[in-house]
Amino acid sequence: MSTADLVIEKVKKIFHQVEDIGEPAVCPVRVEDGIWKPPSYIVRLVLSISGFNIWGPEEKVTWTAFLQYKKVKFEVRDWKRATWTIEADSADKQALDAAYELKRKIIRAAEILNDHLVTAFREEVKAGRFFIANTYLKVRNTYEHFKGEYMCEEALPQSGASFGDELTAAAERMSRRGHNGCAAVVFYFSAVEALFDVFYAFGNMDVDYETFKKGPEWDWKKRFKHLLPVSTCKELEVIYKRLLRIKRNIRDRVLHGMGGEEALRVFVPRLGLVPISYKQLDSMDGLGWFPLSDEAFRDVPAAFDELDAWLSENQPWANQVLYAESMLAIPLFGRRRDEILQAMSEPDFEDWIHSEQVNLDYLLNDWSWG
């Protein structure tokens, strides 16, 4: 007997005494909903391989199973493939106790199946048959939020406030702006990293993804130059250099702190602790008492806007950004990737994206693409 067969047998034994009703049943008592662990997809799998009928789909409900356990009828169903629900035909103690026993059986079966799938799925990944989760829009929206918070933190007139109160208010305002500005910078670069996945998938893949993503030599600079024509486009080269300065002087320091000689101080009589070179202070871009000064952040949004504008005006990156914004999963290989590349070459690509978003669940969960 194969390993897969052994796992199926083990899962089936867990559902001993659980029966399939064989037809829809009325179960008006919602015992528990919004169950997210284990996730809906694996609950469907364990019920399916255990021989229970899977009904559906219906509006907002992809699958439903009608089961009976300890003489109580249950409806187990998903909700938009996100969470799942247990409903019973009765609200008495016997029914509720049976419901929670059924839930424990499902959880245990899911754990066993998941442990088996981890090994199988890792082999799929090694063979290149995988998708990348598309997080671009979530990260980009977070950047837009903090950028907006920074821009709206303007000084407010305070009538009747003392000079000391005015100074305190100004300091608090500068601190808030500094924190929001730092967060905006960090999330913008995170959004660019998410774009790198899309550019890689639909562009230059002459290095394997694992090396591209995690290789010690493949830092942000090398990935940027590998995916975008920095060496042949003067305009992009200027944008790249501005971004690199912002990354080094703000983003890297915010996330990693100053390293090397910049972190060192030497004691000098009558002066106190001083840096090895005052020129190192020039590169700090205001990361002093306040997280980020107005002066340091002044040109940052413009630099980010320049990259955004360049990407939106140049193909194939403009369409690749549209795909990133769609939240559709990113395929590295196979027919799905070829299909998307073909769609990108057509003038109605935005319409194509819209039609695909209607079937987003299908796109993210169908495993038929090679």
C-alpha positions in Angstrom: 0.0 0.0 0.0 1.4 3.4 -1.0 2.0 6.2 1.5 -1.0 8.1 0.0 -3.3 5.1 0.5 -2.1 4.8 4.2 -2.9 8.4 4.8 -6.4 8.1 3.3 -7.1 5.0 5.5 -5.9 6.9 8.6 -8.1 9.8 7.7 -11.1 7.6 7.1 -10.7 5.9 10.5 -11.0 9.2 12.2 -14.5 9.6 10.8 -15.7 6.3 12.3 -19.4 6.6 13.0 -19.8 9.7 10.8 -22.2 9.0 8.0 -23.1 10.7 4.8 -26.8 11.7 4.7 -26.8 11.5 1.0 -29.1 14.4 0.4 -29.4 18.0 1.6 -30.7 18.4 5.2 -32.2 21.3 7.1 -29.8 22.4 9.8 -31.0 25.7 11.1 -28.7 25.9 14.2 -25.4 27.6 13.6 -23.0 25.9 16.0 -19.9 27.8 14.9 -18.9 29.9 12.0 -15.8 31.8 10.9 -13.6 28.8 11.5 -10.3 29.5 9.8 -8.0 26.9 11.2 -7.7 24.5 9.5 -8.6 26.4 6.3 -11.6 25.6 4.2 -9.7 24.0 1.3 -8.2 21.2 3.5 -11.5 20.6 5.2 -13.0 20.0 1.8 -10.2 17.6 1.0 -10.5 15.5 4.1 -14.2 15.1 3.7 -13.9 14.3 0.0 -11.2 11.6 0.5 -13.2 10.1 3.3 -16.0 9.4 0.9 -18.5 12.1 1.8 -20.5 13.8 -1.0 -19.6 17.4 -1.7 -22.4 19.6 -2.8 -22.3 23.0 -4.5 -21.3 25.5 -5.5 -23.9 28.0 -4.4 -23.8 31.8 -4.0 -20.8 32.6 -1.8 -20.6 28.9 -0.8 -18.2 26.7 -2.8 -18.9 23.4 -1.1 -21.2 21.8 1.4 -21.3 18.4 3.1 -24.4 16.9 4.9 -23.3 14.5 7.6 -24.8 12.6 10.5 -23.0 11.8 13.7 -24.5 10.4 16.9 -28.0 10.7 15.4 -27.5 14.5 14.8 -27.6 15.9 11.3 -25.0 18.5 10.3 -24.3 20.8 7.5 -20.6 21.6 7.1 -19.9 24.3 4.5 -17.4 26.9 3.5 -17.8 30.7 3.0 -16.0 32.1 0.0 -13.2 29.5 0.4 -12.0 31.5 3.4 -13.6 30.0 6.5 -16.1 27.2 7.2 -19.2 26.6 9.3 -20.9 23.8 11.3 -24.7 23.9 11.5 -26.9 21.3 13.3 -30.5 20.2 13.2 -30.9 20.8 16.9 -29.7 23.1 19.6 -29.9 20.7 22.5 -26.8 19.6 24.5 -26.4 16.3 22.7 -26.3 18.0 19.3 -23.8 20.7 20.5 -21.5 18.0 22.1 -21.6 16.0 18.9 -20.9 19.1 16.8 -17.7 19.8 18.7 -16.6 16.2 18.5 -17.1 16.4 14.8 -15.1 19.5 14.6 -12.2 17.8 16.5 -12.3 14.9 14.1 -12.1 17.3 11.2 -9.1 19.1 12.8 -7.3 15.9 13.5 -7.9 14.6 9.9 -6.7 17.9 8.5 -3.4 17.7 10.5 -2.7 14.2 9.2 -3.4 15.1 5.6 -1.5 18.4 5.7 1.6 16.6 7.0 1.4 14.3 4.0 0.8 17.1 1.5 3.7 19.2 2.7 6.1 16.5 1.3 4.2 16.2 -1.9 3.9 19.9 -2.4 7.6 20.5 -1.8 8.3 18.2 -4.7 5.9 20.2 -6.8 7.8 23.4 -5.9 11.2 21.7 -6.7 9.8 20.8 -10.1 8.8 24.5 -10.7 5.0 23.8 -10.6 4.0 26.5 -8.3 2.5 30.0 -8.1 3.7 33.0 -6.1 1.2 34.7 -3.8 0.5 38.2 -5.1 0.8 40.7 -2.2 1.5 43.8 -4.2 -1.7 45.7 -3.8 -1.9 45.1 0.0 1.6 46.4 0.5 1.2 49.3 -1.9 -2.0 50.4 -0.2 -0.2 50.4 3.1 2.4 52.7 1.6 -0.3 55.0 0.3 -1.8 55.1 3.8 1.3 56.2 5.5 2.2 58.6 2.8 -1.2 60.2 3.2 -0.8 60.4 7.0 2.5 62.1 6.5 1.2 64.7 4.0 -1.8 65.6 6.2 0.2 66.2 9.4 0.3 69.9 8.9 0.8 72.4 11.8 -2.4 73.6 13.3 -2.8 77.1 14.7 -3.2 77.1 18.4 -4.9 80.2 19.8 -4.0 81.1 23.3 -1.3 78.4 23.7 1.8 79.2 25.5 5.1 79.2 23.8 6.1 76.0 25.6 2.9 74.3 24.5 3.5 75.4 20.9 7.0 73.9 21.0 5.7 70.7 22.5 2.9 70.5 19.8 5.4 71.1 17.1 7.8 68.4 18.4 4.9 65.9 18.6 3.9 66.8 15.0 7.4 66.4 13.7 7.6 63.0 15.5 4.4 61.8 14.0 5.4 62.9 10.5 8.8 61.2 11.0 7.2 57.9 12.0 4.7 58.1 9.1 7.4 59.1 6.6 9.6 56.2 7.7 6.8 53.7 7.4 5.9 55.1 3.9 9.5 54.6 2.7 9.7 51.0 4.1 6.4 49.9 2.6 7.2 51.5 -0.8 10.4 49.4 -1.1 8.4 46.4 0.0 5.9 47.1 -2.8 8.8 47.3 -5.3 10.0 43.9 -4.0 6.6 42.5 -4.7 6.8 43.9 -8.2 10.1 42.1 -8.7 8.3 38.8 -8.4 5.9 39.8 -11.2 8.7 41.2 -13.4 10.7 38.0 -12.8 7.8 35.7 -13.6 6.9 37.5 -16.9 10.4 38.6 -17.9 14.0 37.4 -17.4 14.1 34.0 -15.7 17.6 33.0 -16.7 18.3 32.3 -13.0 16.2 30.0 -10.8 13.7 31.7 -8.6 15.1 30.4 -5.3 18.5 31.9 -6.1 17.0 35.1 -7.4 14.9 35.6 -4.3 17.3 34.4 -1.5 20.7 34.1 -3.0 23.4 36.0 -1.0 24.5 37.9 -4.1 21.1 38.8 -5.3 20.4 41.9 -3.3 17.9 44.7 -4.2 20.4 46.4 -6.5 21.1 43.3 -8.5 17.5 42.3 -8.8 16.5 45.8 -10.0 19.2 45.9 -12.7 18.4 42.3 -13.7 14.7 43.1 -14.3 14.8 46.7 -15.5 17.0 48.3 -18.3 19.1 50.5 -16.0 22.2 50.3 -18.2 20.4 51.2 -21.4 17.9 53.9 -20.2 19.4 57.1 -18.9 16.1 58.2 -17.4 15.7 55.0 -15.5 19.4 55.1 -14.4 18.8 58.5 -12.7 15.7 57.2 -11.0 17.5 54.1 -9.8 20.3 56.1 -8.3 17.8 58.3 -6.4 16.0 55.2 -5.1 19.3 53.6 -4.1 20.2 56.6 -2.0 16.8 56.6 -0.3 17.1 52.9 0.3 20.6 53.2 1.9 20.0 56.3 3.9 16.4 55.8 5.1 14.9 52.4 4.5 18.0 50.3 5.4 18.7 52.4 8.6 15.1 52.2 9.7 15.0 48.4 9.4 18.6 47.5 10.2 20.1 50.5 12.0 23.5 52.0 11.2 26.3 49.5 10.7 30.0 49.5 10.3 31.9 52.7 11.2 28.7 54.8 11.1 27.6 53.2 14.3 30.9 54.0 16.1 31.6 57.0 18.4 34.9 58.1 19.9 35.2 60.1 23.1 37.0 63.5 22.7 37.6 65.7 25.8 35.3 68.7 25.9 33.4 67.4 22.9 32.0 64.1 24.1 31.2 61.3 21.7 31.8 62.1 18.0 31.6 60.1 14.8 34.7 58.9 13.1 33.9 61.3 10.2 31.3 64.1 10.3 30.7 63.3 6.6 28.9 60.2 7.7 26.3 62.4 9.3 25.5 63.9 5.9 24.3 60.6 4.7 21.9 60.0 7.6 19.1 62.0 5.9 17.7 63.4 9.1 17.5 60.1 11.1 18.4 61.8 14.3 16.2 62.8 17.2 13.1 62.7 15.0 12.7 59.5 12.9 12.7 61.4 9.6 12.9 65.2 9.1 10.8 67.2 6.7 13.9 68.1 4.8 14.9 64.4 4.4 11.5 63.3 3.2 10.9 66.3 0.9 12.1 64.7 -2.3 11.2 61.1 -1.5 7.6 61.0 -2.8 8.8 62.6 -6.1 11.4 59.9 -6.5 8.8 57.2 -5.9 6.4 58.9 -8.3 9.1 59.0 -11.0 9.5 55.2 -10.9 5.8 54.7 -10.9 5.4 57.0 -13.9 8.3 55.3 -15.8 6.8 51.9 -15.2 3.3 53.0 -16.4 4.7 54.5 -19.6 6.9 51.6 -20.7 6.0 48.1 -21.8 6.1 45.3 -20.9 6.4 46.6 -17.3 3.2 48.7 -17.5 1.1 45.6 -18.1 3.0 43.7 -15.5 2.2 46.4 -13.0 -1.5 46.0 -14.0 -1.2 42.3 -13.3 0.4 43.0 -9.9 -2.5 45.3 -9.0 -5.0 42.6 -10.0 -4.1 40.4 -7.0 -4.1 37.3 -9.3 -1.6 34.7 -8.3 1.8 34.8 -10.2 2.7 31.6 -12.2 6.3 30.9 -12.9 5.9 28.2 -15.5 3.4 26.3 -17.6 0.4 27.0 -19.7 -1.0 29.6 -17.3 2.1 31.8 -17.6 2.0 31.5 -21.4 -1.7 32.4 -21.4 -1.1 35.6 -19.3 1.9 36.6 -21.5 -0.4 36.3 -24.6 -3.1 38.4 -22.9 -0.5 41.0 -22.1 0.3 41.4 -25.8 -3.3 42.2 -26.6 -4.7 45.8 -26.5 -7.6 44.8 -24.2 -5.4 43.4 -21.4 -7.3 45.4 -18.7 -10.6 43.9 -19.8 -8.9 40.5 -19.7 -7.8 41.1 -16.1 -11.3 42.1 -15.1 -12.8 38.9 -16.6 -10.2 36.9 -14.7 -10.9 38.6 -11.4 -14.5 37.4 -11.7 -13.2 33.9 -11.4 -10.4 34.7 -8.9 -11.1 31.6 -6.7 -10.8 29.4 -9.7 -7.6 30.9 -10.7 -6.0 30.6 -7.3 -7.1 27.0 -6.6 -7.2 25.1 -9.9 -4.2 22.8 -10.2 -4.8 21.7 -13.9 -2.3 24.1 -15.3 1.0 22.4 -16.1 
